Structure formats: structure tokens, C-alpha cells
Amino acid sequence: MLRLRVEVVAPLWRWWAVAIGVVMVPMLPLMVGATSGMNDDDLHLFGPMYQWVWKRWLSGHTPWWTPSMFAGHNLAGAGQSAWLYVPNAVFAVFDVVVAYRWWVVAHLVVGATGMFLWSWRSWRSKPGAAVSAIAYGLNGFAILHLVHMSFTIATAWAPWFFIGLDLLIDRWSVKRALVVVVPLAVIASCTHPQLFWLVLVGGGVYTVVRLAGARWCVAVGAGGRRCRSRVGRVSGVPHPAVVVQPDECPSVAHPGQRVLSGERAA
């Protein structure tokens, strides 16, 4: 039985390794130190802020208040300071540039791995799981928002939250509930309310559709994995409209105040 399990699992991890390898290809210059990879907010805001916050923590002081901005600034109440996100302690231990290098790599691996496992659990397709991981690890949202490190945190942990939702929808248990709560708490610890809201809305839509679909499968007598997988496919359709469009509502109501590429829209 153990031998059979190894034979079944090993190919899955080979597909995972291929997916992570593809995701890491564009990161090679960053990994070998040919470039710092730090631009805009990473360089001027997030890197120094994370370093200051976690040097305060590790020295036994609280990071609630910093005198480095204007007459003082409340970092605990400010979004994006991530003063509770423990992995950011790497910025207090290593040089900011070195810390950023491996911080980015680690978060891309976490996000792509989460998507790989979520896809594998949903469809049981190894090539499909690899494609999902590659598409997620190199998607425009993840890469373009590397300059906003709080977005990278949420992107890395969101698939694990949805894995937890799937587990909990299938069967309730405390352990399964923890798979939902822990990633959600990690995302909340990056102290960016907008991202927390986006994940909650996406999870809410996904859960409602999954539960409604499960009831429909039972009602029509079409239970089983095939029916549930079709419901899971449909549940992903509303996400862009529900999650993205509310963010555009102020732009629709006040088009003259919308700023694009540093210029005021006509």
C-alpha cells in the first residue's frame, strides 16, 4: 500500500516541480542578484517600512508610531504596514535588497503551489494543475503588483483560503475550518483592508455558488464528483464582475476625477 501511494504521488510532485520551475524562469536575474527587482513603492516605501517595523519588534519595542513621516505616523493604523505579518521579519535580519529577493521568490512559490493543489483537488488533472500554477504565478495581477508588496501577500495566500473553503463545503470539521481561517488571518495581517475585502467577496461568491450547486446536484439526482466539478467551474465565472467592478463604481459616478497614468481623465 505504501509503495502504491508513492507511485501515485511522485508524478504529481514532478508536475509541481515543472510548474514552479517555469514560474521561476523570469525570476532568475533576481535570484542570482543581477537585479534588485525593487521599483517605486518597493524601494521607497515597503522595504524601508518593513525593515523599520520588524527591527522594532525584534529589539523589544512596539512599532505603533514612527517619527519618520511628517510630524509622526501611526503605523499600526496605517494600511500596508503589515506589522503583524511575521515573514516580513526577514527584512530586519538581512539587507533590504537581499530580503526582498527571497521574499518575492517565496511568495510566488507559495501562491503557485496553492493554485496547483487547488486545481489538482478540483479536477484531478496533473497537466491542468501545472498550467493553473504557471498561469497564477505569472499572471498580470501578481507580476505588475510586485511593486505593491501587500498585494503580493494576498495573492500568495488566496488559493489556500479557497482550498479551505472547498474542504469546509465538502465536510465540516475544526481542522478544515482552520484551513479557511489561517490563510484569511494571514491576509488580514498584511493590514490592507481593500485586499481583505476582495478575498472575502470572492470567497462569498464562490461559497454561495458551490452550496447552491451542491443542492442542485442532489435535487436532480446527479451527485458525484463530475456534477460537483461542473459546479466548481461555474462558480469561478462571477469573480471578475463581482470583485473588480465595485472598485470601478467611483470612476463611473465621477469620471472627471479618475486618474490614469498620472493624467486626469477627460
C-alpha positions as CSV (number, residue, x, y, z in Angstrom):
1,M,0.0,0.0,0.0
2,L,2.8,2.4,0.8
3,R,4.6,1.6,-2.4
4,L,1.4,2.2,-4.4
5,R,0.9,5.6,-2.6
6,V,4.4,6.7,-3.5
7,E,3.9,5.7,-7.2
8,V,0.7,7.7,-7.3
9,V,2.1,10.8,-5.5
10,A,5.5,11.1,-7.0
11,P,4.4,12.0,-10.6
12,L,2.2,14.8,-9.0
13,W,5.2,16.4,-7.4
14,R,7.1,16.2,-10.6
15,W,4.4,18.2,-12.3
16,W,4.5,20.7,-9.4
17,A,8.3,21.0,-9.8
18,V,7.9,21.7,-13.5
19,A,5.3,24.4,-12.8
20,I,7.4,26.1,-10.2
21,G,10.4,25.9,-12.4
22,V,8.6,27.7,-15.2
23,V,7.3,30.4,-12.7
24,M,10.9,30.9,-11.6
25,V,12.4,31.4,-15.0
26,P,11.6,35.2,-15.2
27,M,12.9,35.5,-11.6
28,L,16.4,34.1,-12.4
29,P,18.0,37.6,-12.7
30,L,16.5,38.4,-9.3
31,M,17.6,35.2,-7.8
32,V,21.3,35.5,-8.9
33,G,21.5,39.1,-7.9
34,A,21.7,40.6,-11.4
35,T,18.9,43.0,-10.5
36,S,17.4,44.1,-7.2
37,G,13.9,43.9,-8.6
38,M,12.9,46.8,-6.4
39,N,11.0,49.6,-8.0
40,D,8.8,52.5,-7.0
41,D,7.0,51.7,-3.7
42,D,9.1,48.6,-3.0
43,L,12.2,50.8,-2.9
44,H,10.8,54.0,-1.3
45,L,8.0,52.7,1.0
46,F,7.6,48.9,1.6
47,G,11.2,47.8,2.0
48,P,12.2,50.6,4.5
49,M,8.9,50.4,6.3
50,Y,9.0,46.6,6.8
51,Q,12.6,46.8,7.9
52,W,11.8,49.5,10.5
53,V,8.7,47.7,11.8
54,W,10.4,44.4,12.3
55,K,13.6,45.9,13.7
56,R,11.4,47.5,16.3
57,W,9.7,44.2,17.1
58,L,12.9,42.2,17.3
59,S,14.5,44.8,19.6
60,G,11.6,44.5,22.0
61,H,9.8,47.8,21.1
62,T,6.4,48.4,19.6
63,P,6.1,49.7,16.0
64,W,3.0,51.7,16.7
65,W,4.5,55.1,15.9
66,T,7.3,56.3,13.6
67,P,8.7,59.8,13.6
68,S,10.0,59.3,10.0
69,M,6.9,60.7,8.3
70,F,5.9,64.4,8.8
71,A,5.4,65.0,12.5
72,G,4.8,61.3,13.2
73,H,2.8,58.5,11.7
74,N,0.7,55.7,13.2
75,L,1.9,52.5,11.5
76,A,-0.5,50.3,13.4
77,G,-3.5,52.2,12.0
78,A,-2.0,52.6,8.5
79,G,-2.8,50.2,5.8
80,Q,0.0,48.2,4.2
81,S,2.5,48.4,7.1
82,A,2.0,44.6,7.7
83,W,3.1,45.0,11.3
84,L,1.6,41.6,12.1
85,Y,2.9,39.6,9.1
86,V,5.7,37.5,10.6
87,P,7.5,36.6,7.3
88,N,8.4,40.3,6.9
89,A,10.9,39.8,9.8
90,V,13.4,38.8,7.1
91,F,13.8,42.5,6.3
92,A,15.1,43.1,9.8
93,V,17.6,40.2,9.6
94,F,19.0,40.7,6.2
95,D,19.8,43.6,3.9
96,V,16.6,45.0,2.4
97,V,17.6,44.1,-1.2
98,V,18.6,40.5,-0.3
99,A,15.5,40.1,1.8
100,Y,13.3,41.4,-1.0
101,R,14.8,39.0,-3.4
102,W,13.9,35.8,-1.5
103,W,10.7,37.3,-0.1
104,V,9.4,37.7,-3.7
105,V,10.5,34.2,-4.7
106,A,9.0,32.6,-1.6
107,H,5.6,34.3,-2.1
108,L,5.4,33.3,-5.8
109,V,6.2,29.7,-4.8
110,V,3.5,29.8,-2.1
111,G,0.9,31.2,-4.4
112,A,1.7,28.9,-7.3
113,T,1.8,25.9,-5.0
114,G,-1.6,26.8,-3.6
115,M,-3.1,27.1,-7.0
116,F,-1.5,23.8,-8.1
117,L,-3.1,22.0,-5.2
118,W,-6.5,23.7,-5.6
119,S,-6.6,22.8,-9.3
120,W,-5.5,19.2,-8.6
121,R,-8.1,18.8,-5.9
122,S,-10.8,20.2,-8.2
123,W,-10.0,18.4,-11.5
124,R,-7.5,15.6,-10.7
125,S,-5.5,16.7,-13.8
126,K,-1.8,16.9,-13.3
127,P,-1.1,18.9,-16.5
128,G,-4.1,21.1,-15.7
129,A,-2.8,21.7,-12.2
130,A,0.6,22.7,-13.6
131,V,-0.9,25.1,-16.1
132,S,-3.0,26.6,-13.4
133,A,0.0,27.2,-11.2
134,I,2.0,28.7,-14.1
135,A,-0.9,31.0,-15.1
136,Y,-1.4,32.1,-11.5
137,G,2.3,32.6,-10.6
138,L,2.9,34.7,-13.7
139,N,-0.4,36.4,-14.1
140,G,-0.5,40.1,-14.7
141,F,-2.0,40.9,-11.3
142,A,0.7,39.1,-9.4
143,I,3.6,40.4,-11.5
144,L,2.5,44.0,-12.0
145,H,1.7,44.3,-8.3
146,L,5.2,43.2,-7.2
147,V,5.7,46.9,-6.6
148,H,2.9,46.7,-4.0
149,M,4.1,44.1,-1.6
150,S,0.8,43.9,0.3
151,F,-0.9,42.7,-2.9
152,T,1.8,40.0,-3.2
153,I,1.0,38.8,0.2
154,A,-2.7,38.5,-0.5
155,T,-2.1,36.9,-3.9
156,A,0.2,34.3,-2.4
157,W,-2.3,33.1,0.3
158,A,-5.6,33.5,-1.5
159,P,-5.5,30.0,-3.2
160,W,-5.0,28.4,0.2
161,F,-8.1,30.2,1.5
162,F,-10.2,28.8,-1.4
163,I,-8.8,25.3,-0.8
164,G,-10.1,25.6,2.8
165,L,-13.5,26.7,1.5
166,D,-13.7,23.6,-0.7
167,L,-12.8,21.4,2.2
168,L,-15.3,23.0,4.5
169,I,-18.1,22.9,2.0
170,D,-17.5,19.2,1.4
171,R,-17.5,18.4,5.1
172,W,-17.4,20.4,8.4
173,S,-14.6,19.8,10.9
174,V,-12.5,22.1,13.1
175,K,-9.3,21.1,11.1
176,R,-11.0,22.1,7.8
177,A,-12.2,25.3,9.3
178,L,-8.6,26.2,10.3
179,V,-7.6,25.8,6.6
180,V,-10.0,28.7,5.9
181,V,-9.2,30.8,9.0
182,V,-5.4,30.6,8.9
183,P,-4.9,31.9,5.3
184,L,-7.6,34.6,5.9
185,A,-5.8,35.7,9.1
186,V,-2.5,35.8,7.3
187,I,-4.0,38.0,4.6
188,A,-5.6,40.3,7.2
189,S,-2.2,40.6,8.9
190,C,-0.9,42.5,5.9
191,T,-3.2,45.3,7.1
192,H,-4.6,46.2,3.7
193,P,-8.4,46.4,4.1
194,Q,-9.1,46.5,0.4
195,L,-7.4,43.2,-0.2
196,F,-9.1,41.6,2.7
197,W,-12.4,42.7,1.3
198,L,-11.7,41.4,-2.1
199,V,-10.8,38.0,-0.8
200,L,-13.9,37.9,1.4
201,V,-16.2,38.9,-1.6
202,G,-14.6,36.3,-3.9
203,G,-14.9,33.7,-1.2
204,G,-18.5,34.6,-0.5
205,V,-19.5,34.3,-4.2
206,Y,-17.6,31.0,-4.6
207,T,-19.3,29.6,-1.5
208,V,-22.8,30.6,-2.4
209,V,-22.5,29.1,-5.9
210,R,-20.9,25.9,-4.6
211,L,-23.6,25.4,-2.0
212,A,-26.4,26.2,-4.4
213,G,-24.8,23.9,-7.0
214,A,-24.5,21.0,-4.5
215,R,-28.2,21.3,-3.7
216,W,-29.0,21.3,-7.4
217,C,-26.9,18.1,-7.9
218,V,-28.8,16.4,-5.1
219,A,-32.2,17.7,-6.4
220,V,-31.6,16.3,-10.0
221,G,-30.0,13.1,-8.7
222,A,-26.7,13.9,-10.3
223,G,-24.4,13.6,-7.3
224,G,-20.8,12.7,-7.5
225,R,-17.5,14.3,-8.5
226,R,-18.5,15.1,-12.1
227,C,-21.5,17.2,-11.1
228,R,-19.5,18.9,-8.3
229,S,-16.7,19.7,-10.7
230,R,-19.1,21.3,-13.2
231,V,-20.5,23.4,-10.4
232,G,-17.0,24.4,-9.3
233,R,-16.2,25.5,-12.9
234,V,-19.3,27.7,-13.0
235,S,-18.5,29.2,-9.5
236,G,-15.4,30.9,-10.9
237,V,-17.3,32.9,-13.6
238,P,-18.8,35.7,-11.5
239,H,-15.5,36.5,-9.7
240,P,-14.2,39.2,-12.1
241,A,-17.6,41.0,-12.3
242,V,-18.3,40.9,-8.5
243,V,-14.8,41.6,-7.3
244,V,-13.4,44.1,-9.8
245,Q,-16.4,46.1,-10.9
246,P,-17.4,47.6,-7.5
247,D,-13.9,49.1,-7.4
248,E,-14.8,51.0,-10.6
249,C,-18.1,52.4,-9.2
250,P,-16.5,55.7,-8.1
251,S,-14.9,56.1,-11.6
252,V,-18.3,55.7,-13.2
253,A,-20.0,58.1,-10.9
254,H,-17.2,60.7,-11.1
255,P,-15.4,60.1,-14.4
256,G,-13.7,63.5,-14.4
257,Q,-11.9,62.6,-11.2
258,R,-10.4,59.4,-12.4
259,V,-6.7,59.4,-12.7
260,L,-5.0,57.3,-15.3
261,S,-1.2,57.1,-15.8
262,G,-0.7,60.3,-13.8
263,E,-3.1,62.4,-16.0
264,R,-6.6,63.4,-15.3
265,A,-9.1,61.7,-17.5
266,A,-11.1,63.8,-19.9
